[in-house]
Amino acid sequence: MKQILTCILIFSFSFCAYAQNGAQQDTLAKAVAVEPAADWIVGFDVLNGSLSLFSDRKLVQFFVSKSIGPKLNVVGDLGYESSVYERNGYQGSANGMFAKIGSTFMLVKESETDLNGFYAGPKLGFASYTQEYTRVPVKGASGTEGFLTLPASRQFSAWLEASVGGRVKLFDTPFLIDVNVQPRYMLYSTKQEEMQPMIVPGFGKSSTKFTVGFAWNLAYQF
């Protein structure tokens, strides 16, 4: 599965780069009026939404972006995730809402349209969710191994992430393809029985404080 997702990301970024290059060649061939950036862009994560149909991870997320300068945008994300964790003897589940707020800066953009280009920026993420662990491995005083069960409880987490990606307009339509990767670092999380959560909606599955997410969005400008 990881190899498939990697190929999808590589193909998407290659597509963005190819589309940009083609548009630049067209611009050299004929003079075209510069198209200003859209004030608002809304999008849906098609890739993760589609993968939810075939896995135990159910993820639905949307984003909205507003231009506040020639290269600067304010971005917000809202989503819901339900997933399970089964690794190293642990068995658990979590589900809940998450949100992110941040900004992106256009590092490279076309002269023909400000919509196409590559960007990067920081986001701050939050999640309020319910977690439950049906199996937690523990060691007894004599070295024997056993298991605990943690009942469902409400938790809260916050993390910092970077969004690095690119977007390209689909021909002469108001639709765009937006692809990005998101390195994430957990800043704060409540704990149940002093145990660090291993699955956080919007952040992902990880036994450490670092993980990487991805998104392949279909967006609409207005």
C-alpha atoms as an extended CHARMM CRD file, in Angstrom:
* protein
*
       222  EXT
         1         1  MET       CA              0.0000000000        0.0000000000        0.0000000000  PROA      1               0.0000000000
         2         2  LYS       CA              2.8100000000        2.4480000000        0.8730000000  PROA      2               0.0000000000
         3         3  GLN       CA              4.4520000000        1.7910000000       -2.5090000000  PROA      3               0.0000000000
         4         4  ILE       CA              1.1690000000        2.5160000000       -4.2960000000  PROA      4               0.0000000000
         5         5  LEU       CA              0.6900000000        5.7940000000       -2.4090000000  PROA      5               0.0000000000
         6         6  THR       CA              4.2820000000        6.8240000000       -3.1690000000  PROA      6               0.0000000000
         7         7  CYS       CA              3.7220000000        6.2020000000       -6.8830000000  PROA      7               0.0000000000
         8         8  ILE       CA              0.5040000000        8.2490000000       -6.7720000000  PROA      8               0.0000000000
         9         9  LEU       CA              2.2990000000       11.1820000000       -5.1670000000  PROA      9               0.0000000000
        10        10  ILE       CA              5.2080000000       11.0390000000       -7.6220000000  PROA      10              0.0000000000
        11        11  PHE       CA              2.8080000000       10.8690000000      -10.5630000000  PROA      11              0.0000000000
        12        12  SER       CA              0.7510000000       13.7890000000       -9.2300000000  PROA      12              0.0000000000
        13        13  PHE       CA              3.7490000000       16.0660000000       -8.7270000000  PROA      13              0.0000000000
        14        14  SER       CA              5.0520000000       15.0600000000      -12.1640000000  PROA      14              0.0000000000
        15        15  PHE       CA              1.6750000000       15.9290000000      -13.6440000000  PROA      15              0.0000000000
        16        16  CYS       CA              1.7390000000       19.3420000000      -11.9570000000  PROA      16              0.0000000000
        17        17  ALA       CA              5.2380000000       20.0230000000      -13.2500000000  PROA      17              0.0000000000
        18        18  TYR       CA              4.3270000000       18.8520000000      -16.7680000000  PROA      18              0.0000000000
        19        19  ALA       CA              1.1990000000       20.9950000000      -16.8610000000  PROA      19              0.0000000000
        20        20  GLN       CA              3.1480000000       24.0340000000      -15.7070000000  PROA      20              0.0000000000
        21        21  ASN       CA              5.8330000000       23.4810000000      -18.3260000000  PROA      21              0.0000000000
        22        22  GLY       CA              3.2410000000       23.1230000000      -21.0670000000  PROA      22              0.0000000000
        23        23  ALA       CA              1.4890000000       26.3100000000      -20.0080000000  PROA      23              0.0000000000
        24        24  GLN       CA              4.7770000000       28.2040000000      -19.9940000000  PROA      24              0.0000000000
        25        25  GLN       CA              5.5100000000       27.0440000000      -23.5530000000  PROA      25              0.0000000000
        26        26  ASP       CA              2.0710000000       28.2150000000      -24.6620000000  PROA      26              0.0000000000
        27        27  THR       CA              2.7490000000       31.5690000000      -23.0410000000  PROA      27              0.0000000000
        28        28  LEU       CA              5.9330000000       31.9980000000      -25.0820000000  PROA      28              0.0000000000
        29        29  ALA       CA              4.0790000000       31.1320000000      -28.2570000000  PROA      29              0.0000000000
        30        30  LYS       CA              1.3500000000       33.7250000000      -27.7850000000  PROA      30              0.0000000000
        31        31  ALA       CA              0.6270000000       36.6940000000      -25.5450000000  PROA      31              0.0000000000
        32        32  VAL       CA             -2.0310000000       35.9060000000      -22.9740000000  PROA      32              0.0000000000
        33        33  ALA       CA             -3.5120000000       38.2220000000      -20.3560000000  PROA      33              0.0000000000
        34        34  VAL       CA             -2.4350000000       37.3390000000      -16.8360000000  PROA      34              0.0000000000
        35        35  GLU       CA             -5.1790000000       35.6470000000      -14.8550000000  PROA      35              0.0000000000
        36        36  PRO       CA             -5.2650000000       36.8540000000      -11.2370000000  PROA      36              0.0000000000
        37        37  ALA       CA             -5.3940000000       34.4410000000       -8.3380000000  PROA      37              0.0000000000
        38        38  ALA       CA             -8.8200000000       33.4150000000       -7.0900000000  PROA      38              0.0000000000
        39        39  ASP       CA            -10.0050000000       34.9120000000       -3.8000000000  PROA      39              0.0000000000
        40        40  TRP       CA            -11.2970000000       31.5440000000       -2.5380000000  PROA      40              0.0000000000
        41        41  ILE       CA            -10.4470000000       27.9090000000       -3.2460000000  PROA      41              0.0000000000
        42        42  VAL       CA            -12.2520000000       24.9390000000       -1.6840000000  PROA      42              0.0000000000
        43        43  GLY       CA            -11.1760000000       21.3330000000       -2.0730000000  PROA      43              0.0000000000
        44        44  PHE       CA            -11.8350000000       17.7160000000       -1.0910000000  PROA      44              0.0000000000
        45        45  ASP       CA             -9.1940000000       15.0420000000       -0.4530000000  PROA      45              0.0000000000
        46        46  VAL       CA            -10.1690000000       12.5370000000       -3.1430000000  PROA      46              0.0000000000
        47        47  LEU       CA             -7.3390000000       10.0630000000       -2.5330000000  PROA      47              0.0000000000
        48        48  ASN       CA             -7.8300000000        9.4380000000        1.1890000000  PROA      48              0.0000000000
        49        49  GLY       CA            -11.5940000000        9.5570000000        0.7800000000  PROA      49              0.0000000000
        50        50  SER       CA            -11.3790000000        6.8390000000       -1.8820000000  PROA      50              0.0000000000
        51        51  LEU       CA             -8.9600000000        4.6890000000        0.1370000000  PROA      51              0.0000000000
        52        52  SER       CA            -11.4650000000        4.7760000000        3.0130000000  PROA      52              0.0000000000
        53        53  LEU       CA            -13.6620000000        2.4490000000        0.9730000000  PROA      53              0.0000000000
        54        54  PHE       CA            -11.0100000000       -0.2860000000        1.0550000000  PROA      54              0.0000000000
        55        55  SER       CA             -9.3550000000        0.0200000000        4.4760000000  PROA      55              0.0000000000
        56        56  ASP       CA            -10.1230000000        0.2680000000        8.1920000000  PROA      56              0.0000000000
        57        57  ARG       CA             -9.1140000000        3.9440000000        8.1070000000  PROA      57              0.0000000000
        58        58  LYS       CA            -12.0530000000        6.2000000000        7.2950000000  PROA      58              0.0000000000
        59        59  LEU       CA            -10.8920000000        9.7210000000        6.4880000000  PROA      59              0.0000000000
        60        60  VAL       CA            -12.9070000000       12.6060000000        5.0750000000  PROA      60              0.0000000000
        61        61  GLN       CA            -11.3430000000       16.0640000000        4.8880000000  PROA      61              0.0000000000
        62        62  PHE       CA            -11.9290000000       19.3840000000        3.1530000000  PROA      62              0.0000000000
        63        63  PHE       CA             -9.8700000000       22.5530000000        2.8910000000  PROA      63              0.0000000000
        64        64  VAL       CA            -10.5400000000       26.1920000000        2.1140000000  PROA      64              0.0000000000
        65        65  SER       CA             -7.9450000000       28.7460000000        1.0250000000  PROA      65              0.0000000000
        66        66  LYS       CA             -8.2250000000       32.5350000000        0.8260000000  PROA      66              0.0000000000
        67        67  SER       CA             -5.7530000000       34.7750000000       -0.9490000000  PROA      67              0.0000000000
        68        68  ILE       CA             -4.5190000000       37.6820000000        1.2090000000  PROA      68              0.0000000000
        69        69  GLY       CA             -1.6350000000       38.7950000000       -1.0020000000  PROA      69              0.0000000000
        70        70  PRO       CA              0.0940000000       38.1780000000       -4.3250000000  PROA      70              0.0000000000
        71        71  LYS       CA              1.7390000000       34.9920000000       -2.9920000000  PROA      71              0.0000000000
        72        72  LEU       CA              0.2480000000       34.4690000000        0.4740000000  PROA      72              0.0000000000
        73        73  ASN       CA             -2.8520000000       32.4410000000        1.3640000000  PROA      73              0.0000000000
        74        74  VAL       CA             -4.6590000000       31.5880000000        4.5950000000  PROA      74              0.0000000000
        75        75  VAL       CA             -5.6510000000       27.9100000000        4.6890000000  PROA      75              0.0000000000
        76        76  GLY       CA             -8.0330000000       25.9510000000        6.9130000000  PROA      76              0.0000000000
        77        77  ASP       CA             -8.7970000000       22.2090000000        7.0110000000  PROA      77              0.0000000000
        78        78  LEU       CA            -11.7090000000       20.3460000000        8.5770000000  PROA      78              0.0000000000
        79        79  GLY       CA            -12.1910000000       16.5980000000        8.7080000000  PROA      79              0.0000000000
        80        80  TYR       CA            -13.2680000000       13.4190000000       10.4330000000  PROA      80              0.0000000000
        81        81  GLU       CA            -11.2620000000       10.2300000000       10.9000000000  PROA      81              0.0000000000
        82        82  SER       CA            -12.0020000000        6.8030000000       12.3190000000  PROA      82              0.0000000000
        83        83  SER       CA             -9.2030000000        4.2420000000       12.4630000000  PROA      83              0.0000000000
        84        84  VAL       CA             -7.7360000000        1.2880000000       14.3450000000  PROA      84              0.0000000000
        85        85  TYR       CA             -4.2590000000        0.5550000000       15.7000000000  PROA      85              0.0000000000
        86        86  GLU       CA             -2.8650000000       -3.0040000000       15.7700000000  PROA      86              0.0000000000
        87        87  ARG       CA              0.8960000000       -3.0910000000       16.2430000000  PROA      87              0.0000000000
        88        88  ASN       CA              3.3780000000       -4.6420000000       18.6850000000  PROA      88              0.0000000000
        89        89  GLY       CA              0.6090000000       -6.2420000000       20.7430000000  PROA      89              0.0000000000
        90        90  TYR       CA             -1.4990000000       -3.0630000000       20.9620000000  PROA      90              0.0000000000
        91        91  GLN       CA             -5.0930000000       -3.0170000000       19.7710000000  PROA      91              0.0000000000
        92        92  GLY       CA             -7.0620000000        0.1850000000       19.8510000000  PROA      92              0.0000000000
        93        93  SER       CA             -9.3250000000        2.5270000000       17.9530000000  PROA      93              0.0000000000
        94        94  ALA       CA             -9.9980000000        6.2490000000       17.7480000000  PROA      94              0.0000000000
        95        95  ASN       CA            -12.5020000000        8.4930000000       16.0230000000  PROA      95              0.0000000000
        96        96  GLY       CA            -13.2900000000       12.1790000000       16.0410000000  PROA      96              0.0000000000
        97        97  MET       CA            -13.0560000000       15.5700000000       14.3820000000  PROA      97              0.0000000000
        98        98  PHE       CA             -9.9040000000       17.5150000000       13.5660000000  PROA      98              0.0000000000
        99        99  ALA       CA             -9.1130000000       20.9730000000       12.2300000000  PROA      99              0.0000000000
       100       100  LYS       CA             -6.0390000000       22.8050000000       10.9700000000  PROA      100             0.0000000000
       101       101  ILE       CA             -5.2730000000       26.4790000000       10.4160000000  PROA      101             0.0000000000
       102       102  GLY       CA             -2.2460000000       27.9860000000        8.7460000000  PROA      102             0.0000000000
       103       103  SER       CA             -0.8780000000       29.6680000000        5.6430000000  PROA      103             0.0000000000
       104       104  THR       CA              0.9070000000       28.8450000000        2.4070000000  PROA      104             0.0000000000
       105       105  PHE       CA              3.3550000000       30.8710000000        0.3670000000  PROA      105             0.0000000000
       106       106  MET       CA              3.6930000000       30.4080000000       -3.3870000000  PROA      106             0.0000000000
       107       107  LEU       CA              7.3530000000       29.5870000000       -3.9860000000  PROA      107             0.0000000000
       108       108  VAL       CA              6.9870000000       29.2570000000       -7.7660000000  PROA      108             0.0000000000
       109       109  LYS       CA              4.0480000000       30.2850000000       -9.9060000000  PROA      109             0.0000000000
       110       110  GLU       CA              3.3030000000       30.7560000000      -13.5670000000  PROA      110             0.0000000000
       111       111  SER       CA              3.2770000000       34.0930000000      -15.3070000000  PROA      111             0.0000000000
       112       112  GLU       CA              0.0810000000       33.1080000000      -17.1490000000  PROA      112             0.0000000000
       113       113  THR       CA             -1.9850000000       32.2700000000      -14.0720000000  PROA      113             0.0000000000
       114       114  ASP       CA             -1.2790000000       32.6890000000      -10.3660000000  PROA      114             0.0000000000
       115       115  LEU       CA             -3.2640000000       29.5360000000       -9.6490000000  PROA      115             0.0000000000
       116       116  ASN       CA             -0.5550000000       27.1750000000      -10.8960000000  PROA      116             0.0000000000
       117       117  GLY       CA              2.6010000000       26.7020000000       -8.8650000000  PROA      117             0.0000000000
       118       118  PHE       CA              4.3910000000       25.1460000000       -5.9340000000  PROA      118             0.0000000000
       119       119  TYR       CA              3.8900000000       26.2520000000       -2.3360000000  PROA      119             0.0000000000
       120       120  ALA       CA              4.9130000000       25.6270000000        1.2680000000  PROA      120             0.0000000000
       121       121  GLY       CA              3.7010000000       26.7670000000        4.6550000000  PROA      121             0.0000000000
       122       122  PRO       CA              2.9950000000       25.8820000000        8.3040000000  PROA      122             0.0000000000
       123       123  LYS       CA             -0.2290000000       24.6770000000        9.9090000000  PROA      123             0.0000000000
       124       124  LEU       CA             -1.3670000000       24.0880000000       13.4710000000  PROA      124             0.0000000000
       125       125  GLY       CA             -3.6360000000       21.0630000000       13.9030000000  PROA      125             0.0000000000
       126       126  PHE       CA             -6.1190000000       20.1320000000       16.6470000000  PROA      126             0.0000000000
       127       127  ALA       CA             -8.1570000000       16.9870000000       17.2880000000  PROA      127             0.0000000000
       128       128  SER       CA            -10.8950000000       16.1550000000       19.7860000000  PROA      128             0.0000000000
       129       129  TYR       CA            -11.5970000000       12.4420000000       19.6960000000  PROA      129             0.0000000000
       130       130  THR       CA            -12.6460000000        9.2810000000       21.4970000000  PROA      130             0.0000000000
       131       131  GLN       CA            -10.0850000000        6.5070000000       21.9450000000  PROA      131             0.0000000000
       132       132  GLU       CA            -10.3610000000        2.9620000000       23.2810000000  PROA      132             0.0000000000
       133       133  TYR       CA             -7.6840000000        0.2820000000       23.7630000000  PROA      133             0.0000000000
       134       134  THR       CA             -8.8440000000       -3.3220000000       24.0000000000  PROA      134             0.0000000000
       135       135  ARG       CA             -5.3100000000       -4.6680000000       24.3970000000  PROA      135             0.0000000000
       136       136  VAL       CA             -2.2650000000       -2.9520000000       25.9450000000  PROA      136             0.0000000000
       137       137  PRO       CA              0.8180000000       -5.1260000000       26.6780000000  PROA      137             0.0000000000
       138       138  VAL       CA              2.3350000000       -4.7280000000       30.1670000000  PROA      138             0.0000000000
       139       139  LYS       CA              5.0230000000       -6.4960000000       32.1900000000  PROA      139             0.0000000000
       140       140  GLY       CA              4.4350000000       -7.7390000000       35.7120000000  PROA      140             0.0000000000
       141       141  ALA       CA              6.8310000000       -7.4890000000       38.6580000000  PROA      141             0.0000000000
       142       142  SER       CA              8.1570000000      -10.9980000000       38.0060000000  PROA      142             0.0000000000
       143       143  GLY       CA              8.7770000000      -10.2750000000       34.3390000000  PROA      143             0.0000000000
       144       144  THR       CA              5.6150000000      -11.9660000000       33.1240000000  PROA      144             0.0000000000
       145       145  GLU       CA              3.7070000000      -10.3260000000       30.2890000000  PROA      145             0.0000000000
       146       146  GLY       CA              0.0610000000       -9.4480000000       30.4600000000  PROA      146             0.0000000000
       147       147  PHE       CA             -2.5020000000       -7.1480000000       28.9030000000  PROA      147             0.0000000000
       148       148  LEU       CA             -4.6590000000       -4.2510000000       30.0600000000  PROA      148             0.0000000000
       149       149  THR       CA             -7.8800000000       -2.8360000000       28.6800000000  PROA      149             0.0000000000
       150       150  LEU       CA             -8.4870000000        0.9090000000       28.6390000000  PROA      150             0.0000000000
       151       151  PRO       CA            -12.1300000000        2.0060000000       28.3360000000  PROA      151             0.0000000000
       152       152  ALA       CA            -13.3200000000        4.6270000000       25.8820000000  PROA      152             0.0000000000
       153       153  SER       CA            -12.2740000000        8.1390000000       26.8960000000  PROA      153             0.0000000000
       154       154  ARG       CA            -12.2420000000       11.6330000000       25.4230000000  PROA      154             0.0000000000
       155       155  GLN       CA             -8.8280000000       13.0080000000       24.4270000000  PROA      155             0.0000000000
       156       156  PHE       CA             -7.3100000000       16.1340000000       22.8660000000  PROA      156             0.0000000000
       157       157  SER       CA             -4.1680000000       16.5640000000       20.7630000000  PROA      157             0.0000000000
       158       158  ALA       CA             -2.3540000000       19.4120000000       18.9970000000  PROA      158             0.0000000000
       159       159  TRP       CA              0.4370000000       19.2560000000       16.4510000000  PROA      159             0.0000000000
       160       160  LEU       CA              2.4950000000       21.3440000000       14.0450000000  PROA      160             0.0000000000
       161       161  GLU       CA              2.8000000000       20.4020000000       10.3980000000  PROA      161             0.0000000000
       162       162  ALA       CA              4.3370000000       21.7140000000        7.2040000000  PROA      162             0.0000000000
       163       163  SER       CA              2.3970000000       21.6070000000        3.9450000000  PROA      163             0.0000000000
       164       164  VAL       CA              4.5500000000       21.2920000000        0.8130000000  PROA      164             0.0000000000
       165       165  GLY       CA              2.8810000000       20.7750000000       -2.5360000000  PROA      165             0.0000000000
       166       166  GLY       CA              1.7320000000       22.0300000000       -5.8950000000  PROA      166             0.0000000000
       167       167  ARG       CA             -1.4560000000       22.7980000000       -7.7420000000  PROA      167             0.0000000000
       168       168  VAL       CA             -2.4740000000       23.1310000000      -11.3730000000  PROA      168             0.0000000000
       169       169  LYS       CA             -5.6310000000       24.3520000000      -13.0600000000  PROA      169             0.0000000000
       170       170  LEU       CA             -7.5450000000       21.8350000000      -15.1720000000  PROA      170             0.0000000000
       171       171  PHE       CA             -7.5900000000       23.4150000000      -18.6200000000  PROA      171             0.0000000000
       172       172  ASP       CA            -10.0620000000       26.3340000000      -18.8280000000  PROA      172             0.0000000000
       173       173  THR       CA            -12.2840000000       25.1170000000      -15.9890000000  PROA      173             0.0000000000
       174       174  PRO       CA            -12.5330000000       26.5040000000      -12.4310000000  PROA      174             0.0000000000
       175       175  PHE       CA            -11.2480000000       23.1490000000      -11.1060000000  PROA      175             0.0000000000
       176       176  LEU       CA             -7.7300000000       22.4660000000       -9.8640000000  PROA      176             0.0000000000
       177       177  ILE       CA             -5.6370000000       19.5000000000       -8.7420000000  PROA      177             0.0000000000
       178       178  ASP       CA             -3.8100000000       20.1660000000       -5.4740000000  PROA      178             0.0000000000
       179       179  VAL       CA             -1.2620000000       17.6460000000       -4.1570000000  PROA      179             0.0000000000
       180       180  ASN       CA              0.7670000000       18.0030000000       -0.9540000000  PROA      180             0.0000000000
       181       181  VAL       CA              2.7650000000       16.1260000000        1.6720000000  PROA      181             0.0000000000
       182       182  GLN       CA              2.5860000000       17.0320000000        5.3610000000  PROA      182             0.0000000000
       183       183  PRO       CA              5.4200000000       16.2480000000        7.8160000000  PROA      183             0.0000000000
       184       184  ARG       CA              3.8560000000       16.4300000000       11.3100000000  PROA      184             0.0000000000
       185       185  TYR       CA              5.1770000000       16.7580000000       14.8430000000  PROA      185             0.0000000000
       186       186  MET       CA              3.0250000000       16.2490000000       17.9410000000  PROA      186             0.0000000000
       187       187  LEU       CA              3.1740000000       19.2180000000       20.3210000000  PROA      187             0.0000000000
       188       188  TYR       CA              0.7190000000       18.2000000000       23.0340000000  PROA      188             0.0000000000
       189       189  SER       CA             -1.6650000000       15.3850000000       23.8380000000  PROA      189             0.0000000000
       190       190  THR       CA             -3.7110000000       14.3450000000       26.8170000000  PROA      190             0.0000000000
       191       191  LYS       CA             -2.9400000000       10.8420000000       28.1150000000  PROA      191             0.0000000000
       192       192  GLN       CA             -4.9470000000        7.9390000000       29.4600000000  PROA      192             0.0000000000
       193       193  GLU       CA             -3.1560000000        6.0290000000       32.2250000000  PROA      193             0.0000000000
       194       194  GLU       CA              0.0320000000        7.9270000000       31.2890000000  PROA      194             0.0000000000
       195       195  MET       CA              0.0380000000        6.2840000000       27.8430000000  PROA      195             0.0000000000
       196       196  GLN       CA              0.8700000000        8.3820000000       24.7950000000  PROA      196             0.0000000000
       197       197  PRO       CA             -1.9040000000        7.9860000000       22.1760000000  PROA      197             0.0000000000
       198       198  MET       CA             -0.8150000000        5.9430000000       19.1790000000  PROA      198             0.0000000000
       199       199  ILE       CA             -3.5760000000        7.0070000000       16.8320000000  PROA      199             0.0000000000
       200       200  VAL       CA             -4.8790000000       10.5680000000       16.5140000000  PROA      200             0.0000000000
       201       201  PRO       CA             -7.4700000000       11.6700000000       13.9190000000  PROA      201             0.0000000000
       202       202  GLY       CA             -5.8680000000       14.0680000000       11.4650000000  PROA      202             0.0000000000
       203       203  PHE       CA             -2.3750000000       13.2360000000       12.7030000000  PROA      203             0.0000000000
       204       204  GLY       CA             -2.1940000000        9.5250000000       11.8850000000  PROA      204             0.0000000000
       205       205  LYS       CA             -0.8690000000        6.3070000000       13.3980000000  PROA      205             0.0000000000
       206       206  SER       CA              2.4660000000        6.5830000000       15.1400000000  PROA      206             0.0000000000
       207       207  SER       CA              4.2160000000        5.3420000000       18.2730000000  PROA      207             0.0000000000
       208       208  THR       CA              6.4580000000        8.4330000000       18.0460000000  PROA      208             0.0000000000
       209       209  LYS       CA              5.7130000000       12.1450000000       17.8590000000  PROA      209             0.0000000000
       210       210  PHE       CA              6.5600000000       12.3720000000       14.1400000000  PROA      210             0.0000000000
       211       211  THR       CA              4.6050000000       11.2060000000       11.1100000000  PROA      211             0.0000000000
       212       212  VAL       CA              3.9520000000       12.2120000000        7.4950000000  PROA      212             0.0000000000
       213       213  GLY       CA              0.5990000000       12.6830000000        5.8070000000  PROA      213             0.0000000000
       214       214  PHE       CA             -0.4340000000       13.2970000000        2.2130000000  PROA      214             0.0000000000
       215       215  ALA       CA             -3.4210000000       14.5990000000        0.2670000000  PROA      215             0.0000000000
       216       216  TRP       CA             -4.5770000000       14.5520000000       -3.3550000000  PROA      216             0.0000000000
       217       217  ASN       CA             -7.3040000000       17.1820000000       -3.6270000000  PROA      217             0.0000000000
       218       218  LEU       CA             -9.7970000000       18.1660000000       -6.2640000000  PROA      218             0.0000000000
       219       219  ALA       CA            -10.4470000000       21.8700000000       -5.7280000000  PROA      219             0.0000000000
       220       220  TYR       CA            -12.7450000000       24.5880000000       -7.0620000000  PROA      220             0.0000000000
       221       221  GLN       CA            -11.9260000000       28.2840000000       -7.3480000000  PROA      221             0.0000000000
       222       222  PHE       CA            -14.4280000000       31.1270000000       -7.0310000000  PROA      222             0.0000000000
